[in-house]
Amino acid sequence: MSDVREQMTKALDHLKQQRDELQVQLHLAKADAKDEWARLETQWDEIKPKLEAAREEVGKTAESVGAALGMAIEELKKGYERLRSRL
């Protein structure tokens, strides 16, 4: 009977330890996600006016502007995907 009680105690302790470790990892993941979001928001704030200006100027210098903005958009898109995979 005491073997069963001891096994149950060990199992319970192990589960508690795993739970505590996961709780810390989730907390850290939230902090990482917030940092990543802040970085992406900065990029968005930089890209948005350029996109709006480029939309207004379409045709004039679309090729040169389009290539640079395309790279910036792709980087932002990948950042959102990384963040989504973390959540």
PASEBA-1860 file (N, C-alpha, C; in nm, 3 decimals):
! residues 87
1> MSDVREQM> 0.081/-0.119/0.000/0.000/0.000/0.000/0.086/0.127/0.000 ~ 0.198/0.124/0.076/0.282/0.243/0.080/0.355/0.262/-0.052 ~ 0.381/0.153/-0.128/0.443/0.165/-0.260/0.352/0.242/-0.356 ~ 0.225/0.212/-0.350/0.129/0.280/-0.435/0.121/0.427/-0.396 ~ 0.120/0.453/-0.268/0.114/0.591/-0.220/0.241/0.666/-0.262 ~ 0.354/0.602/-0.253/0.482/0.663/-0.291/0.484/0.690/-0.442 ~ 0.435/0.597/-0.521/0.429/0.616/-0.667/0.337/0.732/-0.702 ~ 0.224/0.739/-0.634/0.130/0.848/-0.659/0.192/0.983/-0.622
9> TKALDHLK> 0.265/0.985/-0.511/0.331/1.108/-0.467/0.435/1.152/-0.570 ~ 0.515/1.056/-0.619/0.617/1.088/-0.719/0.553/1.137/-0.849 ~ 0.445/1.070/-0.889/0.376/1.111/-1.011/0.319/1.252/-0.997 ~ 0.261/1.279/-0.882/0.204/1.411/-0.856/0.314/1.518/-0.855 ~ 0.427/1.488/-0.791/0.540/1.582/-0.788/0.593/1.608/-0.929 ~ 0.602/1.502/-1.007/0.651/1.516/-1.145/0.557/1.604/-1.227 ~ 0.428/1.581/-1.215/0.331/1.662/-1.287/0.336/1.808/-1.244 ~ 0.352/1.830/-1.115/0.361/1.967/-1.065/0.484/2.037/-1.122
17> QQRDELQV> 0.596/1.965/-1.127/0.719/2.022/-1.181/0.701/2.057/-1.330 ~ 0.642/1.966/-1.406/0.617/1.993/-1.547/0.525/2.113/-1.565 ~ 0.423/2.121/-1.483/0.329/2.232/-1.489/0.401/2.364/-1.462 ~ 0.483/2.366/-1.357/0.557/2.487/-1.322/0.651/2.530/-1.434 ~ 0.720/2.433/-1.493/0.812/2.463/-1.603/0.737/2.519/-1.723 ~ 0.624/2.459/-1.756/0.543/2.509/-1.868/0.491/2.650/-1.841 ~ 0.455/2.674/-1.717/0.404/2.807/-1.682/0.512/2.913/-1.705 ~ 0.636/2.882/-1.667/0.747/2.975/-1.689/0.771/2.993/-1.839
25> QLHLAKAD> 0.770/2.883/-1.914/0.791/2.892/-2.059/0.683/2.974/-2.127 ~ 0.559/2.957/-2.083/0.450/3.036/-2.140/0.468/3.185/-2.109 ~ 0.510/3.214/-1.989/0.534/3.353/-1.951/0.643/3.415/-2.040 ~ 0.751/3.338/-2.060/0.860/3.387/-2.144/0.815/3.401/-2.289 ~ 0.733/3.306/-2.335/0.683/3.313/-2.472/0.597/3.437/-2.491 ~ 0.517/3.470/-2.390/0.435/3.591/-2.399/0.523/3.714/-2.411 ~ 0.630/3.718/-2.332/0.721/3.832/-2.338/0.789/3.840/-2.474 ~ 0.833/3.724/-2.526/0.893/3.722/-2.659/0.794/3.767/-2.765
33> AKDEWARL> 0.671/3.720/-2.754/0.569/3.757/-2.851/0.542/3.908/-2.846 ~ 0.539/3.964/-2.727/0.517/4.108/-2.714/0.632/4.186/-2.776 ~ 0.755/4.139/-2.754/0.871/4.205/-2.814/0.865/4.198/-2.966 ~ 0.831/4.079/-3.017/0.821/4.062/-3.161/0.710/4.151/-3.217 ~ 0.598/4.159/-3.148/0.487/4.245/-3.192/0.531/4.391/-3.197 ~ 0.602/4.435/-3.096/0.649/4.574/-3.093/0.742/4.602/-3.211 ~ 0.830/4.507/-3.240/0.922/4.523/-3.353/0.844/4.529/-3.484 ~ 0.745/4.441/-3.499/0.665/4.440/-3.621/0.580/4.567/-3.634
41> ETQWDEIK> 0.531/4.616/-3.524/0.453/4.741/-3.528/0.539/4.858/-3.574 ~ 0.664/4.860/-3.531/0.757/4.964/-3.576/0.776/4.955/-3.726 ~ 0.796/4.833/-3.775/0.810/4.814/-3.920/0.683/4.857/-3.992 ~ 0.567/4.820/-3.937/0.440/4.857/-4.000/0.427/5.009/-4.008 ~ 0.462/5.077/-3.898/0.453/5.223/-3.895/0.544/5.287/-3.999 ~ 0.657/5.221/-4.028/0.749/5.274/-4.129/0.701/5.244/-4.271 ~ 0.642/5.128/-4.290/0.602/5.084/-4.424/0.470/5.144/-4.469 ~ 0.377/5.159/-4.378/0.242/5.203/-4.415/0.240/5.335/-4.493
49> PKLEAARE> 0.306/5.440/-4.445/0.302/5.565/-4.524/0.368/5.550/-4.660 ~ 0.473/5.466/-4.667/0.539/5.444/-4.796/0.447/5.370/-4.892 ~ 0.374/5.274/-4.841/0.279/5.201/-4.925/0.169/5.294/-4.976 ~ 0.121/5.378/-4.886/0.015/5.472/-4.926/0.068/5.570/-5.030 ~ 0.190/5.617/-5.010/0.249/5.709/-5.107/0.273/5.639/-5.240 ~ 0.321/5.515/-5.233/0.347/5.439/-5.355/0.217/5.414/-5.432 ~ 0.111/5.388/-5.359/-0.018/5.365/-5.424/-0.060/5.490/-5.501 ~ -0.032/5.606/-5.444/-0.067/5.733/-5.510/0.020/5.758/-5.633
57> EVGKTAES> 0.142/5.709/-5.627/0.238/5.736/-5.734/0.252/5.620/-5.832 ~ 0.160/5.528/-5.827/0.170/5.410/-5.913/0.191/5.451/-6.058 ~ 0.284/5.387/-6.119/0.310/5.415/-6.259/0.429/5.507/-6.279 ~ 0.450/5.602/-6.191/0.559/5.697/-6.207/0.694/5.629/-6.182 ~ 0.708/5.574/-6.064/0.833/5.507/-6.030/0.803/5.373/-5.964 ~ 0.699/5.311/-6.010/0.649/5.190/-5.946/0.752/5.079/-5.938 ~ 0.833/5.063/-6.040/0.928/4.951/-6.040/1.032/4.965/-5.930 ~ 1.096/5.078/-5.918/1.201/5.093/-5.817/1.144/5.094/-5.676
65> VGAALGMA> 1.035/5.163/-5.658/0.970/5.168/-5.527/0.912/5.032/-5.493 ~ 0.853/4.968/-5.591/0.788/4.839/-5.570/0.884/4.732/-5.521 ~ 1.004/4.728/-5.575/1.101/4.626/-5.533/1.141/4.645/-5.388 ~ 1.170/4.767/-5.349/1.210/4.794/-5.210/1.096/4.766/-5.114 ~ 0.978/4.811/-5.149/0.863/4.788/-5.062/0.826/4.640/-5.059 ~ 0.844/4.572/-5.170/0.817/4.428/-5.173/0.902/4.353/-5.072 ~ 1.028/4.390/-5.062/1.117/4.326/-4.965/1.071/4.358/-4.823 ~ 1.035/4.481/-4.798/0.991/4.520/-4.664/0.860/4.450/-4.628
73> IEELKKGY> 0.771/4.439/-4.724/0.644/4.370/-4.699/0.669/4.223/-4.668 ~ 0.759/4.161/-4.744/0.789/4.019/-4.722/0.849/3.996/-4.583 ~ 0.936/4.086/-4.540/0.995/4.074/-4.407/0.887/4.087/-4.299 ~ 0.797/4.180/-4.316/0.687/4.198/-4.221/0.596/4.075/-4.219 ~ 0.567/4.023/-4.336/0.484/3.903/-4.346/0.548/3.786/-4.273 ~ 0.677/3.766/-4.292/0.748/3.657/-4.224/0.748/3.678/-4.072 ~ 0.759/3.802/-4.029/0.753/3.833/-3.887/0.618/3.797/-3.827 ~ 0.512/3.829/-3.899/0.378/3.792/-3.852/0.363/3.640/-3.845
81> ERLRSRL> 0.418/3.571/-3.944/0.410/3.424/-3.943/0.488/3.366/-3.826 ~ 0.606/3.422/-3.797/0.684/3.375/-3.680/0.605/3.396/-3.552 ~ 0.545/3.510/-3.539/0.468/3.542/-3.420/0.348/3.449/-3.410 ~ 0.278/3.426/-3.519/0.162/3.337/-3.518/0.203/3.196/-3.476 ~ 0.319/3.149/-3.521/0.363/3.014/-3.486/0.400/3.003/-3.339 ~ 0.436/3.115/-3.277/0.468/3.113/-3.134/0.345/3.109/-3.046 ~ 0.233/3.158/-3.100/0.112/3.166/-3.018/0.030/3.042/-3.023
END
